[in-house]
Amino acid sequence: MADVYTDAGTAWSNALAAGYDRLLRFQLRSRPIFRQLVDVTPADVTNPGATVTLSVVQEFSALATTPLGETTDVAAVAPPNWNRVTVTVNEYGNAAIPTIRLRKLSFTDVDPALANVLGKNMIDTLDSLVRSTVDAGTHILGKNAGTVKSDASGFAEASVAAGDKFDSTLARDAVQLLRRRNVSGRDNADLFVAIIHPDVAVDVMSDTGWLAPHQYVDTSNIYNSEIGTYAGARYIQSPRCTIVNDGSASTSVYRTYFLGAEALVEAQVEDAHTVIGPQTDHLRRFFPMGWYFHGGWAIFRQEALQQVRSSGSLAGL
């Protein structure tokens, strides 16, 4: 008589259960970039308030180039006025409330995972708020039908066509416009910082103005697929750059940001932090956790912020 097997497929199949890895993994994440470029904070605030105002004293409008007469007194002139930048502070935050039932019945510890995604939500929210502040910059540069234009010469985002890509000309012009406005760089080498979307960075690396010197002199950036330092700016690639479908025939328009010193200001009442809420329910079954921030941002010096708006070769892929 043949052996009868006590096998997993039939007789004792109820003994089997699906296995799960207790280690919870997370979605791929981009690095927060915008908030770390804020370099101005109020230094001596008079009192707490819903707004914080910073003052910038202007220069005398005219230079005193006329020689003084030996027997005549100098004529006094009115001192320059102040410019003021106001930062509105608001509260921001998010929370989750895991239950005791979830904690008891889950196959793994859910608290570290919730803390992780809440922390990610915090840094992404704050970074997005700073990016929205940068988007309000008024100095715009780009191409319309292949012609370089600025906000002063009639640039129109609605006229950006698929062929109006970022190139070496726009890279150089953006830096020179910052220098023309007396803006200081952010690094010891007096470099500006440029935040560029990967869809646009590929156009820089395809442009002969960037490609030719790297082919024959410094090949490391080609090997590493990095723009590096170019034409007076240090480039950082980030998919967090704003993209809008506002170009000609709904062309995707990408925003590349050039920042000098003191472009952005942050005012804080209370810095971002994790909050473990109290258990206020009668049976202590709810465990609130979240994050909180009280503050705000503004453009401190419009002249220290230059946007370039262009199409991108990888749009739609």
TIMI-870208 format. One record per residue (C-alpha): residue in one letter; z negated, y negated, x. Coordinates in steps of 0.1 Angstrom, whole numbers, plus 5000, padded with zeros to 4 digits. Each point is the difference from the previous one (the first is absolute). Example, Ala and Ser with C-alpha at 12.3 -4.5 7.8 and 13.67 -1.06 7.14 Angstrom:
// residues 2
+-----+------+------+------+
! res !   pz !   py !   px !
+-----+------+------+------+
!   A ! 4922 ! 5045 ! 5123 !
!   S ! 5007 ! 4966 ! 5014 !
+-----+------+------+------+
//
This chain:
// residues 317
+-----+------+------+------+
! res !   pz !   py !   px !
+-----+------+------+------+
!   M ! 5000 ! 5000 ! 5000 !
!   A ! 5010 ! 4966 ! 5014 !
!   D ! 4973 ! 4975 ! 5009 !
!   V ! 4993 ! 4972 ! 4975 !
!   Y ! 4996 ! 4968 ! 5019 !
!   T ! 4974 ! 4974 ! 4990 !
!   D ! 5025 ! 4972 ! 5007 !
!   A ! 5001 ! 4962 ! 4995 !
!   G ! 5031 ! 5001 ! 4979 !
!   T ! 4987 ! 5020 ! 4970 !
!   A ! 4967 ! 5018 ! 4998 !
!   W ! 4978 ! 4974 ! 5016 !
!   S ! 5021 ! 4969 ! 4997 !
!   N ! 4971 ! 4981 ! 4984 !
!   A ! 4983 ! 5001 ! 5034 !
!   L ! 5025 ! 4975 ! 5013 !
!   A ! 4997 ! 4963 ! 4998 !
!   A ! 5022 ! 4972 ! 5012 !
!   G ! 4989 ! 4986 ! 5034 !
!   Y ! 4999 ! 4962 ! 5006 !
!   D ! 4996 ! 4981 ! 5032 !
!   R ! 4968 ! 4979 ! 4997 !
!   L ! 5014 ! 4974 ! 5023 !
!   L ! 5016 ! 4972 ! 4979 !
!   R ! 5029 ! 4982 ! 5016 !
!   F ! 5014 ! 4966 ! 4991 !
!   Q ! 5033 ! 4983 ! 4995 !
!   L ! 5019 ! 4985 ! 5030 !
!   R ! 4987 ! 4964 ! 5005 !
!   S ! 5014 ! 4968 ! 5015 !
!   R ! 4978 ! 4980 ! 5023 !
!   P ! 4986 ! 4968 ! 4985 !
!   I ! 5014 ! 4971 ! 5020 !
!   F ! 4999 ! 4966 ! 4982 !
!   R ! 4962 ! 4994 ! 4999 !
!   Q ! 4996 ! 5005 ! 5037 !
!   L ! 5023 ! 4971 ! 5006 !
!   V ! 4976 ! 4975 ! 4983 !
!   D ! 4985 ! 4979 ! 5029 !
!   V ! 4983 ! 4971 ! 4982 !
!   T ! 4967 ! 5000 ! 4982 !
!   P ! 4978 ! 4971 ! 4988 !
!   A ! 4975 ! 4991 ! 5028 !
!   D ! 4973 ! 4979 ! 4982 !
!   V ! 5001 ! 5001 ! 4962 !
!   T ! 4978 ! 4974 ! 4983 !
!   N ! 4990 ! 5022 ! 4970 !
!   P ! 5012 ! 5030 ! 4980 !
!   G ! 5028 ! 4993 ! 4976 !
!   A ! 5029 ! 5015 ! 4981 !
!   T ! 5023 ! 4983 ! 5026 !
!   V ! 4997 ! 4992 ! 5037 !
!   T ! 5020 ! 4970 ! 5013 !
!   L ! 5010 ! 4996 ! 5037 !
!   S ! 5012 ! 4967 ! 5014 !
!   V ! 5026 ! 4993 ! 5026 !
!   V ! 5001 ! 4965 ! 5015 !
!   Q ! 5036 ! 4987 ! 5004 !
!   E ! 5014 ! 4981 ! 5031 !
!   F ! 5007 ! 4963 ! 5002 !
!   S ! 5036 ! 4995 ! 4987 !
!   A ! 5010 ! 4977 ! 5029 !
!   L ! 4994 ! 5000 ! 5037 !
!   A ! 4986 ! 4969 ! 5017 !
!   T ! 5029 ! 4995 ! 5025 !
!   T ! 5000 ! 4962 ! 5000 !
!   P ! 4982 ! 4984 ! 5030 !
!   L ! 4969 ! 4980 ! 4991 !
!   G ! 5000 ! 4963 ! 5006 !
!   E ! 4974 ! 4988 ! 5025 !
!   T ! 4984 ! 4974 ! 4977 !
!   T ! 5006 ! 5016 ! 4965 !
!   D ! 4980 ! 5027 ! 4983 !
!   V ! 5015 ! 5032 ! 4988 !
!   A ! 5008 ! 5001 ! 4962 !
!   A ! 4980 ! 5028 ! 4984 !
!   V ! 5018 ! 5025 ! 4978 !
!   A ! 4989 ! 5022 ! 4972 !
!   P ! 4989 ! 5035 ! 5011 !
!   P ! 5020 ! 5030 ! 4987 !
!   N ! 4989 ! 5017 ! 4969 !
!   W ! 4989 ! 5036 ! 4998 !
!   N ! 5018 ! 5030 ! 4986 !
!   R ! 4979 ! 5025 ! 4980 !
!   V ! 5004 ! 5037 ! 4995 !
!   T ! 4980 ! 5016 ! 4971 !
!   V ! 4992 ! 5036 ! 4998 !
!   T ! 4990 ! 5015 ! 4966 !
!   V ! 4975 ! 5028 ! 5003 !
!   N ! 5001 ! 5029 ! 4974 !
!   E ! 4982 ! 5033 ! 4996 !
!   Y ! 5020 ! 5032 ! 5005 !
!   G ! 4989 ! 5036 ! 4997 !
!   N ! 5006 ! 5035 ! 4986 !
!   A ! 4977 ! 5029 ! 4991 !
!   A ! 5000 ! 5037 ! 4990 !
!   I ! 4972 ! 5020 ! 4982 !
!   P ! 5000 ! 5037 ! 5009 !
!   T ! 4978 ! 5021 ! 4977 !
!   I ! 4974 ! 5025 ! 5008 !
!   R ! 5021 ! 5027 ! 4983 !
!   L ! 5029 ! 4993 ! 5023 !
!   R ! 4977 ! 5001 ! 5030 !
!   K ! 4985 ! 5033 ! 4990 !
!   L ! 5032 ! 5018 ! 4990 !
!   S ! 5025 ! 4988 ! 5026 !
!   F ! 5011 ! 5025 ! 5026 !
!   T ! 4995 ! 4973 ! 5027 !
!   D ! 4979 ! 4968 ! 5005 !
!   V ! 5018 ! 4972 ! 4981 !
!   D ! 4979 ! 4971 ! 5012 !
!   P ! 5016 ! 4996 ! 5035 !
!   A ! 5035 ! 5002 ! 4984 !
!   L ! 4991 ! 4973 ! 4974 !
!   A ! 4985 ! 4978 ! 5027 !
!   N ! 5031 ! 5004 ! 5021 !
!   V ! 5024 ! 4990 ! 4973 !
!   L ! 4978 ! 4971 ! 4988 !
!   G ! 4999 ! 4987 ! 5036 !
!   K ! 5037 ! 5003 ! 5002 !
!   N ! 5003 ! 4981 ! 4967 !
!   M ! 4978 ! 4973 ! 5014 !
!   I ! 5019 ! 4993 ! 5032 !
!   D ! 5034 ! 5003 ! 4982 !
!   T ! 4989 ! 4976 ! 4973 !
!   L ! 4988 ! 4973 ! 5025 !
!   D ! 5031 ! 5005 ! 5021 !
!   S ! 5022 ! 4995 ! 4969 !
!   L ! 4981 ! 4968 ! 4991 !
!   V ! 5006 ! 4986 ! 5035 !
!   R ! 5037 ! 5010 ! 4998 !
!   S ! 5003 ! 4981 ! 4967 !
!   T ! 4986 ! 4970 ! 5017 !
!   V ! 5025 ! 5002 ! 5028 !
!   D ! 5028 ! 5004 ! 4974 !
!   A ! 4992 ! 4965 ! 4988 !
!   G ! 5012 ! 4985 ! 5033 !
!   T ! 5025 ! 4972 ! 4996 !
!   H ! 5020 ! 5003 ! 5032 !
!   I ! 5028 ! 5024 ! 4993 !
!   L ! 5030 ! 5011 ! 5021 !
!   G ! 5028 ! 5024 ! 4993 !
!   K ! 5037 ! 5004 ! 4995 !
!   N ! 5023 ! 4992 ! 4970 !
!   A ! 5034 ! 5016 ! 5003 !
!   G ! 4995 ! 5003 ! 5038 !
!   T ! 4989 ! 4964 ! 5005 !
!   V ! 4965 ! 4993 ! 5014 !
!   K ! 4981 ! 4977 ! 4977 !
!   S ! 4964 ! 4988 ! 4996 !
!   D ! 4980 ! 4987 ! 4971 !
!   A ! 5009 ! 4965 ! 5012 !
!   S ! 5038 ! 5008 ! 5000 !
!   G ! 5003 ! 5017 ! 4967 !
!   F ! 4992 ! 5037 ! 5006 !
!   A ! 5000 ! 5020 ! 4967 !
!   E ! 4985 ! 5034 ! 4997 !
!   A ! 5023 ! 5007 ! 4971 !
!   S ! 5029 ! 4996 ! 5023 !
!   V ! 4989 ! 5026 ! 5026 !
!   A ! 5027 ! 5027 ! 5001 !
!   A ! 5000 ! 5035 ! 5013 !
!   G ! 5016 ! 4988 ! 5032 !
!   D ! 4974 ! 4973 ! 5007 !
!   K ! 4980 ! 5021 ! 5024 !
!   F ! 4973 ! 4990 ! 5025 !
!   D ! 5014 ! 4995 ! 5035 !
!   S ! 4993 ! 4984 ! 5033 !
!   T ! 5010 ! 4965 ! 4988 !
!   L ! 4974 ! 5001 ! 4972 !
!   A ! 4974 ! 5013 ! 5024 !
!   R ! 5006 ! 4972 ! 5025 !
!   D ! 5002 ! 4973 ! 4974 !
!   A ! 4968 ! 5010 ! 4983 !
!   V ! 4981 ! 4997 ! 5033 !
!   Q ! 5016 ! 4968 ! 5010 !
!   L ! 4992 ! 4984 ! 4966 !
!   L ! 4964 ! 5009 ! 5006 !
!   R ! 5001 ! 4984 ! 5034 !
!   R ! 5017 ! 4969 ! 4987 !
!   R ! 4970 ! 4996 ! 4976 !
!   N ! 4976 ! 5001 ! 5030 !
!   V ! 4986 ! 5034 ! 4990 !
!   S ! 4980 ! 5019 ! 5026 !
!   G ! 5005 ! 5037 ! 5006 !
!   R ! 4974 ! 5027 ! 4992 !
!   D ! 5000 ! 5018 ! 5033 !
!   N ! 4992 ! 4990 ! 5036 !
!   A ! 5037 ! 5000 ! 5007 !
!   D ! 5005 ! 4975 ! 4972 !
!   L ! 5018 ! 5025 ! 4978 !
!   F ! 5002 ! 4999 ! 4963 !
!   V ! 4995 ! 5030 ! 4978 !
!   A ! 5028 ! 5013 ! 4978 !
!   I ! 4993 ! 5025 ! 4972 !
!   I ! 5032 ! 5018 ! 4991 !
!   H ! 5009 ! 5028 ! 4976 !
!   P ! 5015 ! 5032 ! 5016 !
!   D ! 5031 ! 4996 ! 4978 !
!   V ! 5006 ! 4966 ! 5018 !
!   A ! 4988 ! 5011 ! 5034 !
!   V ! 5029 ! 5024 ! 5003 !
!   D ! 5023 ! 4970 ! 4997 !
!   V ! 4983 ! 4983 ! 5029 !
!   M ! 5004 ! 5031 ! 5022 !
!   S ! 5037 ! 5002 ! 4990 !
!   D ! 5006 ! 4964 ! 5009 !
!   T ! 5017 ! 4995 ! 5034 !
!   G ! 4976 ! 4971 ! 5008 !
!   W ! 4971 ! 5025 ! 5001 !
!   L ! 5019 ! 5031 ! 5010 !
!   A ! 5019 ! 4989 ! 5030 !
!   P ! 4971 ! 4990 ! 5023 !
!   H ! 4980 ! 5031 ! 4990 !
!   Q ! 5029 ! 5023 ! 5008 !
!   Y ! 5002 ! 4988 ! 5036 !
!   V ! 4965 ! 4985 ! 5009 !
!   D ! 4972 ! 5013 ! 4978 !
!   T ! 5008 ! 5032 ! 4982 !
!   S ! 4965 ! 5010 ! 4989 !
!   N ! 5003 ! 4982 ! 4967 !
!   I ! 5032 ! 5018 ! 4992 !
!   Y ! 4984 ! 5034 ! 5008 !
!   N ! 4969 ! 4992 ! 4979 !
!   S ! 5020 ! 4983 ! 4972 !
!   E ! 4979 ! 4969 ! 5003 !
!   I ! 5012 ! 4964 ! 5000 !
!   G ! 4972 ! 4988 ! 5022 !
!   T ! 4999 ! 4964 ! 5012 !
!   Y ! 5033 ! 4982 ! 4994 !
!   A ! 5011 ! 4964 ! 5000 !
!   G ! 4965 ! 4986 ! 5000 !
!   A ! 4983 ! 5022 ! 4975 !
!   R ! 4981 ! 5033 ! 5000 !
!   Y ! 5013 ! 5022 ! 4972 !
!   I ! 4979 ! 5023 ! 4978 !
!   Q ! 5018 ! 5023 ! 4976 !
!   S ! 4983 ! 5004 ! 4966 !
!   P ! 5013 ! 5014 ! 4966 !
!   R ! 4976 ! 4975 ! 4984 !
!   C ! 5024 ! 4971 ! 5003 !
!   T ! 5011 ! 4987 ! 4966 !
!   I ! 5033 ! 5011 ! 4986 !
!   V ! 5016 ! 4985 ! 4969 !
!   N ! 5033 ! 5007 ! 4983 !
!   D ! 5008 ! 4963 ! 4996 !
!   G ! 5031 ! 4999 ! 5022 !
!   S ! 5036 ! 4998 ! 4990 !
!   A ! 5009 ! 5029 ! 4976 !
!   S ! 4963 ! 5010 ! 5002 !
!   T ! 5001 ! 5005 ! 5037 !
!   S ! 4966 ! 5010 ! 5015 !
!   V ! 4986 ! 4970 ! 5019 !
!   Y ! 4975 ! 5008 ! 5027 !
!   R ! 4975 ! 4975 ! 5013 !
!   T ! 4992 ! 4999 ! 5037 !
!   Y ! 4970 ! 4978 ! 5010 !
!   F ! 4996 ! 4980 ! 5032 !
!   L ! 4965 ! 4987 ! 5005 !
!   G ! 4985 ! 4977 ! 5026 !
!   A ! 4965 ! 4989 ! 5006 !
!   E ! 4979 ! 4988 ! 4971 !
!   A ! 5025 ! 5010 ! 4973 !
!   L ! 4974 ! 5015 ! 4977 !
!   V ! 4964 ! 4993 ! 4990 !
!   E ! 4975 ! 5023 ! 4984 !
!   A ! 4968 ! 4988 ! 4983 !
!   Q ! 4973 ! 5025 ! 4992 !
!   V ! 4970 ! 5000 ! 4978 !
!   E ! 4994 ! 5037 ! 5006 !
!   D ! 5021 ! 5023 ! 5022 !
!   A ! 5016 ! 5032 ! 4987 !
!   H ! 4975 ! 5029 ! 4999 !
!   T ! 4993 ! 5033 ! 4983 !
!   V ! 4976 ! 4999 ! 4970 !
!   I ! 4980 ! 5030 ! 4988 !
!   G ! 4990 ! 4991 ! 4964 !
!   P ! 4967 ! 5009 ! 4983 !
!   Q ! 4997 ! 5029 ! 4976 !
!   T ! 4991 ! 4983 ! 4968 !
!   D ! 5008 ! 5028 ! 4975 !
!   H ! 4971 ! 5019 ! 4984 !
!   L ! 5007 ! 5033 ! 5016 !
!   R ! 5012 ! 4988 ! 5034 !
!   R ! 5034 ! 5017 ! 4996 !
!   F ! 5022 ! 4972 ! 5012 !
!   F ! 5004 ! 4989 ! 5037 !
!   P ! 5018 ! 4967 ! 5003 !
!   M ! 5017 ! 4990 ! 5033 !
!   G ! 5024 ! 4972 ! 5008 !
!   W ! 5008 ! 4970 ! 5021 !
!   Y ! 4996 ! 4962 ! 4997 !
!   F ! 5014 ! 4969 ! 5017 !
!   H ! 4994 ! 4963 ! 4992 !
!   G ! 5023 ! 4976 ! 5017 !
!   G ! 5036 ! 4987 ! 5002 !
!   W ! 5029 ! 4989 ! 5021 !
!   A ! 5024 ! 4971 ! 5004 !
!   I ! 5027 ! 4989 ! 5024 !
!   F ! 4982 ! 4977 ! 5025 !
!   R ! 5031 ! 4986 ! 5017 !
!   Q ! 5033 ! 5004 ! 4982 !
!   E ! 5018 ! 4990 ! 5032 !
!   A ! 4985 ! 5031 ! 5018 !
!   L ! 5017 ! 5024 ! 4975 !
!   Q ! 5037 ! 5008 ! 5000 !
!   Q ! 5017 ! 5024 ! 4976 !
!   V ! 5034 ! 5016 ! 5005 !
!   R ! 5016 ! 5016 ! 4970 !
!   S ! 5028 ! 5025 ! 5004 !
!   S ! 5016 ! 5032 ! 4988 !
!   G ! 4993 ! 5033 ! 5017 !
!   S ! 5023 ! 5028 ! 5011 !
!   L ! 4977 ! 5027 ! 4987 !
!   A ! 4996 ! 4985 ! 4965 !
!   G ! 5008 ! 5027 ! 4974 !
!   L ! 4998 ! 5029 ! 5024 !
+-----+------+------+------+
//
